[in-house]
Amino acid sequence: MRRVQAAERLQWKGEVILFRRYRDDFWLSDLSTLWTDTQSGGFRQSDKLYVVQTPAKVIERCMLMTTDPGDLVFDPTCGSGTTAYVAEQWGRRWITTDTSRVAVAIARQRLLTAKFEQYKTKAPGTGHQALGGGGSANPGAGFNYKTVPHVTLKSIAQNVALDPIVAKHEPKLDAALKTANAELAKVKPELRTKLAVKLAAKEKAEGKRAVTDADRRRWVLPPENRDKSAKLTVDAKFSGWYHWEVPFDTDPDWPKALAEAVTAYRAAWRAKMDEVNACIAASAEQEELVDQPEVVRGITRVSGPFTVEAVQPPEMSLGDAMDIGFEGEPDALETGFSAPREVSRVNELEVHNVAAYLDQMFRFIKADGVRFLNNRQMAWSRLEPLFEQGSARGASFHAEGRWTPVGEKDSDPDAGCNVGVVFGPQYGPVTAKMVEESIRAGNRAGYDAVVVAGFSFDGAATGIISENEEGVPGKGGRMLRVHLAHIRPDINPGMNGLLKESPKPGAGQLFTVFGQPRITLRKSKAEEGLLEVEMEGVDVYDPVRDKHEPTDASKVAAWFLDSDYDGRTFCITQAFFPDRGAWEKLAKALNGKDGPIDAERFEAFSGTVSLPFPAGKNKCVAVKVIDPRGNEVMAVERV
Ligand SMILES: C[S@@+](CC[C@H](N)C(=O)[O-])C[C@H]1O[C@@H](n2cnc3c(N)ncnc32)[C@H](O)[C@@H]1O
């Protein structure tokens, strides 16, 4: 306590002793729970990608407060990917999820085209020398942050180096005080009154709050300067100054000798305090400012590698999808598959939960119909549930009916049902096996069309459709059309209670048929021994004109290649954005002195032909395309 007092870091308020921290000791302050600085600016219109996007500064502060570089951050509601973006910027690893394909598509593009500053990492010598960083390639080593000395009460109280400084200066200050008090004793009552009038005048003119501590010290001389009600441990009637009362400046009305004595005292005091402060700063702990890492100039950083995955397929079905043919007579399949069983296997739901799920899906699709490209919609002239019956067809299909384009009448309403409907599992993707079995059963039933509706589809399931674009040959030479329809995720009964508002049947766009990428896999023209893929667009079936409508490749926002698809996880090995706008910002940022660092490469990134690649060990390539409605569609090809 004595040391802290000698260092002039104590003050009192009433009977409470307080630690006095000077601004130079630590000019920063802790953040409170009120963050007013995160609101300012908001978004420039061009920066906003998503309607409910969170400002990066908010997420950044949360992340810097709670994690270190290299930590793993999880945001279950990805949206436009602000959390992942901020995590990339600050060297955190991340996982993020969203029920919306649109959100995931936006986030992916945001991350792929983002650019960041390079921060200097702590551990020396493991790889970034070439980049001028000099630190570790792993941000988990921590960044080199700006530091500031943080003077604490403890660091002063325990600083023994202060003692000799205080001991050296104390006699000098005592002597200076003695001289000043001798001059003070010579002050006449008239001057005291004159000074008191100055104080009163200032109070009157500018208000009580305008009167400073310095004014009082100058104008109210001891012992009048002391609070009479205060319990003092020193003599309250002492007519000289105590050390802590000496004025900081002088008044022109003071006698010259008094002014000189006080000035001399303050000079001696300054000399002591300069030495004391330097000693305190030298032993202070350094505080890292975790939002101010050292930037390595001249380096533009991009996102690290990442993958985007749909719900993990529960089974491997690529092989089946590739080898199975549907020509000629269908296989005799006694029982077909049972989707309720499939659902219960995946989720271990009670049977009545499965029935409730199917009932809800049936009501939605009956009211809503099925939507195709360009908002063409098929409506049911009739649709019957089959899942409640014990019929053979009921084992393969959940509903059957007849449909017509919206607004048209069914020309033969009494004819038999010609469209079968199957719902995928409540959780997990539609697999190739389910699609194959519904094709077989659809052929046996003599349907014209089968709708397989699901919350997600594994790559092999969509692969079957891409191999049988014009339909699957069925009974009597007729073709069976198979439509894969995405179910809007928020009508999953699993979301009940999670949403503010659940969509009602008839809300529209609940079941949307998605198209297939058209791709060609061939030997690379550019490099011998390698392969290349051309993405030619997306085909979507137009039910009104009974034709596959191609969507031009240039309309595709993004497409991705996995040059060695393992049938489960799509790993992007090449990414392309025919929509050039996305790359422009990054291309500009990577400009060298003589223009883009690699103009040709950037040209290729907006193209529709992949870069040459070798055949991988899985002998299989997959292409994922974001179709014009934000659906992810995928084609798989054997090498
Ligand atoms: C407010 S937004 C998040 C915005 C995000 N922080 C950003 O900066 O863009 C909420 C997101 O959560 C998604 N979502 C809603 N319910 C969900 C659920 N049960 N599981 C996963 N994502 C969900 C929505 O699709 C939406 O994209």
The ligand as an SDF file (V2000), in Angstrom:
LIG
                    3D

 27 29  0  0  0  0  0  0  0  0999 V2000
  -30.4800  -15.3760  -39.5780 C   0  0  0  0  0  0  0  0  0  0  0  0
  -29.9130  -16.4980  -40.7530 S   0  0  0  0  0  0  0  0  0  0  0  0
  -28.2120  -16.5630  -40.3950 C   0  0  0  0  0  0  0  0  0  0  0  0
  -27.4790  -15.4150  -41.0030 C   0  0  0  0  0  0  0  0  0  0  0  0
  -25.9880  -15.5520  -40.9680 C   0  0  0  0  0  0  0  0  0  0  0  0
  -25.4450  -15.3170  -39.6320 N   0  0  0  0  0  0  0  0  0  0  0  0
  -25.3850  -14.5990  -41.9750 C   0  0  0  0  0  0  0  0  0  0  0  0
  -24.5770  -13.7440  -41.6210 O   0  0  0  0  0  0  0  0  0  0  0  0
  -25.7440  -14.6920  -43.1460 O   0  0  0  0  0  0  0  0  0  0  0  0
  -30.5330  -18.0170  -40.1760 C   0  0  0  0  0  0  0  0  0  0  0  0
  -30.2540  -19.1790  -41.1240 C   0  0  0  0  0  0  0  0  0  0  0  0
  -30.5950  -20.3540  -40.4240 O   0  0  0  0  0  0  0  0  0  0  0  0
  -31.1760  -21.2870  -41.3260 C   0  0  0  0  0  0  0  0  0  0  0  0
  -31.9860  -22.2020  -40.5190 N   0  0  0  0  0  0  0  0  0  0  0  0
  -33.2040  -22.0320  -39.9850 C   0  0  0  0  0  0  0  0  0  0  0  0
  -33.5820  -23.1030  -39.2750 N   0  0  0  0  0  0  0  0  0  0  0  0
  -32.5510  -23.9720  -39.3210 C   0  0  0  0  0  0  0  0  0  0  0  0
  -32.3170  -25.2580  -38.7640 C   0  0  0  0  0  0  0  0  0  0  0  0
  -33.2250  -25.8720  -38.0230 N   0  0  0  0  0  0  0  0  0  0  0  0
  -31.1360  -25.8450  -39.0230 N   0  0  0  0  0  0  0  0  0  0  0  0
  -30.2000  -25.2280  -39.7740 C   0  0  0  0  0  0  0  0  0  0  0  0
  -30.3700  -24.0080  -40.3290 N   0  0  0  0  0  0  0  0  0  0  0  0
  -31.5230  -23.3970  -40.1110 C   0  0  0  0  0  0  0  0  0  0  0  0
  -31.9380  -20.4280  -42.2950 C   0  0  0  0  0  0  0  0  0  0  0  0
  -32.0610  -21.0940  -43.5280 O   0  0  0  0  0  0  0  0  0  0  0  0
  -31.0560  -19.1680  -42.3880 C   0  0  0  0  0  0  0  0  0  0  0  0
  -30.2050  -19.2540  -43.4990 O   0  0  0  0  0  0  0  0  0  0  0  0
  1  2  1  0
  2  3  1  0
  2 10  1  0
  3  4  1  0
  4  5  1  0
  5  6  1  0
  5  7  1  0
  7  8  2  0
  7  9  1  0
 10 11  1  0
 11 12  1  0
 11 26  1  0
 12 13  1  0
 13 14  1  0
 13 24  1  0
 14 15  1  0
 14 23  1  0
 15 16  2  0
 16 17  1  0
 17 18  1  0
 17 23  2  0
 18 19  1  0
 18 20  2  0
 20 21  1  0
 21 22  2  0
 22 23  1  0
 24 25  1  0
 24 26  1  0
 26 27  1  0
M  CHG  2   2   1   9  -1
M  END
$$$$
